[in-house]
Amino acid sequence: MIIKGGHSYQGYSVGILMFDNKLFPMPPGDVGNATSYPFPVLLRQIKGLEDNPYPPLTKADGSYTAEVQSCIDAAVQLERDGVRAIAMCCGFFSLIQPVLAKHVSIPVMTSPLMMLPVIQQMIHPDQKVLVVTAAAKLLTSEFFSAVGADLGHRIALAGLDDSKVFNAVCMGGTAISFEYDDLCKDVLNAIAGSREQDPDIGAVLLECTSLPPFANEVRSATGLPVFDFIACVEWLHRAVVPKRYSGYI
């Protein structure tokens, strides 16, 4: 049997593009913690990029903004280095899903928001999906429409906009530690508040890729199905490394 090389890195099914210079803790379950996955992942920073692109994605001359181009360049390099699929480190990267998919020849999954149309078909047609996000005030309709979802259709938002713990380490904060239980409490309170306002919620989607560590607590507190980005990446892995089945009949 002949096996082939030709890539700088081998044994990685999924490459994950990360922000540059982020030093806050990423516990197991966070997209940036390598132990979150049951298979090796190649984590790589996008040099100089400390925030996701926002509209507009192009300049006056029609070329991409520097932020978008840096994401494209990093994705292209990951493909050259041998990964079979690419994921991003923040749900707000949904905005550039069509752009990245056009510039590489391997599967790309930029955001948990890509799951929305599927989740909506799983639950009762009168129910909504509660999207839990780092900043509800910033998660505008463009981030949904880029991945085939509609913010105005069966979607509710719960944001951590007022969470002192979360904002101290993310969204411009520079702290490199946080109290896990306090952040968990803020996540659960945000969800509880949204459910009080809208009793028709039938599922929870953790849009923020730092929130999967709390998925079990969310499920216990709500009794609802909870979807997150680690599940997305595992699904992506299974697509490019299909499971070999064994057993008997």
C-alpha positions in Angstrom: 0.0 0.0 0.0 1.4 3.4 -1.0 0.7 6.3 1.3 1.2 9.9 0.2 2.5 13.0 2.0 3.1 16.4 0.6 1.7 18.5 3.4 3.4 20.4 6.2 1.0 19.0 8.8 -0.5 15.5 8.8 -3.1 13.7 11.0 -5.4 16.8 11.3 -8.9 16.5 9.8 -10.1 20.0 10.9 -8.1 23.2 11.1 -9.5 25.9 13.3 -8.7 29.6 12.6 -8.3 31.6 15.8 -8.1 35.3 16.6 -4.6 36.7 17.2 -3.4 37.6 20.7 -6.3 36.3 22.7 -5.0 35.1 26.1 -8.2 34.6 28.1 -8.8 31.0 29.5 -10.4 28.6 27.1 -11.7 25.6 29.2 -12.6 22.3 27.7 -15.6 22.9 25.4 -14.2 26.2 24.2 -13.5 26.1 20.5 -9.9 27.1 21.2 -9.1 24.2 23.6 -7.7 21.3 21.7 -9.1 18.8 24.3 -12.6 19.8 23.4 -12.4 17.4 20.5 -12.1 13.6 20.3 -9.6 13.9 17.4 -6.6 16.1 16.7 -7.3 19.6 15.4 -4.9 22.1 14.0 -5.3 25.5 15.8 -3.9 28.5 14.0 -4.0 32.2 14.7 -4.9 34.7 12.0 -2.0 37.1 12.4 -3.1 40.6 13.2 -6.9 39.8 13.4 -8.3 40.5 16.8 -12.0 40.9 15.8 -14.3 39.4 13.2 -15.1 41.3 10.0 -18.2 43.5 10.0 -20.1 45.0 7.0 -19.1 46.1 4.5 -16.9 43.2 3.4 -15.4 45.1 0.4 -13.8 48.5 -0.1 -14.8 51.1 -2.6 -12.7 49.5 -5.3 -14.5 46.2 -4.9 -11.6 44.4 -3.2 -12.0 42.7 0.2 -11.3 44.6 3.4 -8.0 43.7 5.1 -9.9 41.7 7.8 -11.7 39.6 5.2 -8.6 39.1 3.1 -6.6 37.9 6.1 -9.2 35.3 6.8 -9.1 34.1 3.1 -5.3 33.9 3.2 -5.3 31.9 6.4 -8.0 29.5 5.1 -6.1 29.0 1.8 -2.9 28.2 3.8 -4.6 25.7 6.0 -5.9 23.9 3.0 -2.3 23.8 1.6 -1.0 22.5 4.8 -3.3 19.5 4.6 -6.4 19.9 6.7 -9.6 18.4 5.3 -12.0 21.0 6.6 -11.9 24.4 8.3 -13.8 25.9 11.2 -13.6 29.4 12.7 -13.4 30.5 16.3 -16.4 32.9 16.6 -20.0 32.6 15.5 -19.9 36.1 14.0 -17.7 34.8 11.2 -21.0 33.6 9.6 -20.8 36.8 7.7 -17.9 35.5 5.5 -19.2 31.9 5.1 -19.9 32.4 1.4 -16.6 34.2 0.9 -14.4 31.5 2.5 -16.4 28.6 0.8 -15.6 30.2 -2.5 -11.9 30.5 -2.0 -11.0 26.9 -0.8 -12.0 23.5 -2.1 -12.6 21.8 1.3 -15.7 22.2 3.6 -15.9 25.3 5.7 -18.1 25.9 8.8 -17.7 29.4 10.1 -20.5 29.6 12.7 -23.1 27.6 14.7 -25.7 29.8 13.1 -25.4 27.5 10.1 -27.4 25.0 12.1 -30.4 27.2 12.5 -32.4 26.0 9.4 -31.9 22.4 10.5 -32.8 23.0 14.2 -36.0 24.8 13.1 -37.0 21.7 11.2 -36.4 19.5 14.2 -38.7 21.3 16.6 -42.4 22.1 16.5 -43.3 24.7 13.8 -44.7 27.0 16.5 -41.5 27.0 18.5 -38.4 29.2 18.2 -34.7 28.6 18.6 -33.0 30.7 21.3 -29.7 31.9 20.0 -27.3 32.7 22.9 -24.7 35.2 21.8 -21.9 37.3 23.2 -23.6 40.5 22.1 -27.2 40.6 21.0 -26.9 44.2 20.0 -24.2 43.3 17.4 -25.8 40.2 16.0 -27.8 41.8 13.2 -29.7 40.3 10.4 -26.7 40.2 8.0 -25.0 37.5 10.2 -28.1 35.3 9.8 -28.8 35.8 6.1 -25.2 35.0 5.1 -25.9 31.4 6.2 -29.5 31.0 5.0 -31.2 31.9 8.3 -33.7 34.7 9.0 -33.5 36.7 12.2 -37.2 37.5 12.0 -38.3 33.9 11.6 -38.7 31.7 14.7 -35.5 33.0 16.3 -35.1 34.7 19.7 -31.9 36.2 21.1 -30.3 36.0 24.6 -27.1 38.1 24.9 -24.3 38.4 27.4 -24.1 42.2 26.7 -24.4 43.0 30.4 -22.2 40.2 31.7 -19.3 41.8 33.6 -17.5 38.5 33.7 -17.7 37.8 30.0 -16.9 41.3 28.9 -13.9 41.4 31.1 -12.2 38.7 29.0 -14.0 39.1 25.7 -15.5 41.9 23.6 -12.5 44.1 24.1 -11.7 43.0 27.6 -8.1 42.0 28.4 -8.5 39.9 31.6 -6.8 36.5 31.5 -8.9 34.9 34.2 -12.6 34.6 35.1 -14.8 32.8 37.7 -16.3 29.9 35.9 -19.4 29.7 38.1 -20.2 33.4 37.7 -20.1 33.2 33.9 -22.3 30.1 34.0 -24.8 32.0 36.1 -24.8 34.9 33.7 -25.5 32.5 30.8 -28.3 30.8 32.6 -29.8 34.1 33.7 -29.7 35.4 30.1 -31.5 32.3 28.9 -34.1 32.4 31.7 -34.9 36.1 31.0 -35.5 35.4 27.3 -37.7 32.4 28.1 -39.8 34.5 30.4 -40.4 37.0 27.6 -41.0 34.2 25.0 -42.4 30.9 26.2 -42.4 29.4 22.7 -38.7 28.6 22.8 -38.1 24.9 21.8 -34.3 24.7 21.5 -31.1 26.5 22.5 -28.3 27.3 20.1 -25.0 28.5 21.7 -23.8 30.9 19.0 -20.8 32.0 21.0 -18.0 29.5 20.6 -16.9 30.1 24.2 -20.2 28.8 25.6 -20.2 25.1 24.9 -18.5 24.4 28.3 -21.9 25.4 29.8 -24.1 23.3 27.5 -24.7 20.6 30.1 -25.8 23.2 32.7 -28.1 24.9 30.1 -29.7 21.5 29.3 -30.2 20.8 33.0 -31.7 24.2 33.7 -34.0 24.3 30.7 -34.8 20.7 29.7 -34.4 21.8 26.1 -32.1 20.4 23.4 -28.9 22.4 23.3 -26.7 22.8 20.2 -23.2 24.2 20.1 -20.2 24.6 17.8 -18.2 21.6 19.2 -21.0 19.4 17.9 -20.7 21.2 14.5 -17.0 20.5 14.3 -17.5 16.8 15.2 -20.1 16.6 12.4 -17.6 18.3 10.1 -14.9 15.8 11.1 -17.2 12.8 10.4 -17.9 14.2 6.9 -14.2 14.2 6.0 -13.1 11.2 8.1 -16.1 8.8 7.9 -16.3 6.2 10.7 -15.3 2.7 9.9 -17.9 0.4 11.3 -17.4 -3.0 12.8 -19.7 -5.4 14.4 -21.9 -8.3 13.4 -25.4 -9.3 12.3 
